[in-house]
Amino acid sequence: LPLVSVEIESSAPPEKVRVQIRTPKNQGWTDKFFNLQFKATSEYSVRTEGIPNYMVQSMTIYIRGVYLPGFGMLGSMMMTALAAAAIVGSKRDDGVLEMDEDGNLVPLDSRIF
């Protein structure tokens, strides 16, 4: 977690501090509970008394994940078969060859445009 520093006067009301936490990314359901402890330490007490004066706040958060379907074995095989069929289909020749009047094959034109 990034360090958050807030200066509070002794008679000031409590102040809210925002802490952002990034959850791990993974595939599948990620419903989990996490226990966090936040510790606030007074720098003034360390400077003046030499003893850190602190308070600890515990909290439990619940992360509800989203299911991201991955490619299982069957899905991967189906996609591979589909790609192979597309490649073979694009390279397949229809068997149509041009012949001249004498019955000889006409060479293919190699120009792109």
The 8 nearest C-alpha neighbors of each residue, nearest first, counted from 0:
[[1, 2, 20, 19, 18, 3, 21, 37],
 [2, 0, 3, 18, 19, 20, 4, 17],
 [1, 3, 0, 4, 18, 5, 39, 19],
 [4, 2, 1, 5, 18, 16, 17, 0],
 [3, 5, 2, 6, 16, 39, 1, 7],
 [6, 4, 7, 3, 16, 14, 15, 39],
 [5, 7, 8, 4, 41, 42, 14, 9],
 [8, 6, 5, 9, 11, 14, 13, 10],
 [9, 7, 11, 10, 6, 12, 13, 5],
 [8, 10, 11, 7, 12, 6, 13, 43],
 [9, 11, 8, 12, 7, 13, 14, 6],
 [12, 10, 8, 9, 7, 13, 14, 6],
 [11, 13, 14, 10, 8, 7, 9, 15],
 [14, 12, 11, 15, 7, 10, 8, 16],
 [13, 15, 12, 16, 7, 11, 5, 6],
 [16, 14, 17, 13, 5, 18, 12, 7],
 [15, 17, 18, 14, 3, 5, 4, 13],
 [18, 16, 19, 15, 3, 20, 14, 5],
 [17, 19, 16, 20, 3, 0, 1, 2],
 [20, 18, 17, 21, 0, 1, 22, 16],
 [19, 21, 22, 18, 0, 1, 23, 17],
 [22, 20, 23, 19, 24, 0, 18, 62],
 [21, 23, 20, 24, 62, 25, 64, 29],
 [24, 22, 25, 21, 29, 20, 26, 64],
 [25, 23, 22, 26, 29, 21, 64, 27],
 [26, 24, 23, 27, 29, 67, 28, 66],
 [27, 25, 67, 66, 69, 28, 68, 24],
 [26, 28, 66, 67, 29, 25, 68, 65],
 [27, 29, 66, 64, 65, 30, 26, 67],
 [28, 30, 64, 31, 63, 27, 65, 62],
 [29, 31, 63, 64, 62, 28, 32, 61],
 [32, 30, 62, 61, 29, 33, 63, 64],
 [31, 33, 61, 60, 62, 59, 34, 30],
 [32, 34, 60, 59, 61, 35, 31, 62],
 [35, 33, 59, 58, 60, 32, 36, 57],
 [36, 34, 58, 57, 59, 33, 37, 60],
 [35, 37, 57, 56, 58, 38, 55, 34],
 [38, 36, 56, 55, 57, 35, 39, 58],
 [37, 39, 55, 54, 40, 56, 36, 53],
 [40, 38, 54, 53, 55, 37, 41, 56],
 [41, 39, 53, 52, 42, 38, 51, 54],
 [40, 42, 43, 52, 44, 53, 51, 45],
 [43, 41, 45, 44, 46, 40, 51, 52],
 [44, 42, 46, 41, 45, 47, 48, 51],
 [45, 43, 47, 48, 41, 42, 46, 51],
 [44, 46, 49, 51, 50, 42, 43, 48],
 [47, 45, 43, 44, 49, 48, 42, 50],
 [46, 48, 44, 45, 49, 43, 50, 42],
 [49, 47, 44, 50, 45, 46, 51, 43],
 [48, 50, 45, 46, 47, 44, 51, 43],
 [49, 51, 45, 48, 44, 52, 46, 47],
 [52, 50, 45, 44, 53, 41, 40, 49],
 [53, 51, 41, 44, 40, 50, 45, 54],
 [52, 54, 40, 39, 41, 51, 38, 55],
 [55, 53, 39, 38, 40, 56, 52, 37],
 [54, 56, 38, 37, 39, 57, 36, 53],
 [55, 57, 37, 36, 38, 58, 54, 39],
 [58, 56, 36, 35, 37, 55, 59, 34],
 [57, 59, 35, 34, 36, 60, 56, 37],
 [58, 60, 34, 33, 35, 32, 61, 57],
 [61, 59, 33, 32, 34, 62, 58, 35],
 [60, 62, 32, 31, 63, 33, 59, 30],
 [63, 61, 31, 30, 64, 32, 60, 29],
 [64, 62, 30, 29, 61, 65, 31, 28],
 [65, 63, 29, 30, 28, 62, 66, 27],
 [64, 66, 28, 67, 63, 29, 27, 26],
 [65, 67, 27, 28, 68, 64, 26, 29],
 [66, 68, 26, 27, 65, 69, 28, 25],
 [69, 67, 66, 27, 70, 26, 71, 28],
 [70, 68, 71, 67, 26, 27, 74, 66],
 [69, 71, 74, 75, 72, 68, 73, 76],
 [72, 70, 74, 73, 69, 75, 68, 76],
 [71, 73, 75, 74, 76, 70, 77, 69],
 [72, 74, 76, 75, 71, 77, 70, 78],
 [75, 73, 77, 71, 76, 70, 72, 78],
 [76, 74, 78, 72, 77, 73, 70, 71],
 [77, 75, 79, 73, 74, 78, 80, 72],
 [76, 78, 74, 80, 79, 75, 81, 73],
 [77, 79, 81, 75, 80, 76, 82, 74],
 [80, 78, 76, 82, 81, 77, 75, 83],
 [81, 79, 83, 77, 78, 82, 84, 76],
 [80, 82, 78, 84, 79, 83, 77, 85],
 [81, 83, 85, 79, 84, 80, 78, 86],
 [84, 82, 80, 86, 85, 81, 87, 79],
 [85, 83, 81, 87, 82, 86, 88, 80],
 [84, 86, 88, 82, 83, 87, 89, 81],
 [85, 87, 83, 89, 88, 84, 82, 90],
 [88, 86, 84, 90, 89, 85, 91, 83],
 [89, 87, 85, 91, 86, 90, 84, 83],
 [88, 90, 86, 87, 91, 85, 92, 84],
 [91, 89, 87, 88, 92, 86, 85, 93],
 [92, 90, 88, 89, 87, 93, 86, 94],
 [91, 93, 94, 90, 95, 89, 88, 96],
 [92, 94, 95, 91, 96, 90, 88, 89],
 [93, 95, 92, 96, 91, 97, 90, 98],
 [94, 96, 93, 97, 92, 98, 104, 91],
 [97, 95, 94, 98, 104, 105, 93, 107],
 [96, 98, 105, 104, 95, 99, 106, 103],
 [99, 97, 104, 103, 105, 102, 96, 100],
 [98, 100, 102, 101, 103, 105, 104, 97],
 [101, 99, 102, 98, 103, 104, 105, 97],
 [100, 102, 99, 103, 98, 104, 105, 97],
 [103, 101, 99, 98, 100, 104, 105, 97],
 [102, 104, 98, 99, 101, 105, 100, 97],
 [105, 103, 98, 97, 106, 99, 102, 96],
 [104, 106, 98, 97, 99, 107, 103, 96],
 [107, 105, 104, 108, 97, 109, 98, 96],
 [108, 106, 109, 105, 97, 96, 104, 110],
 [107, 109, 110, 106, 111, 105, 112, 97],
 [110, 108, 107, 111, 106, 112, 105, 97],
 [111, 109, 108, 112, 107, 106, 105, 97],
 [110, 112, 109, 108, 107, 106, 90, 89],
 [111, 110, 109, 108, 107, 106, 105, 89]]
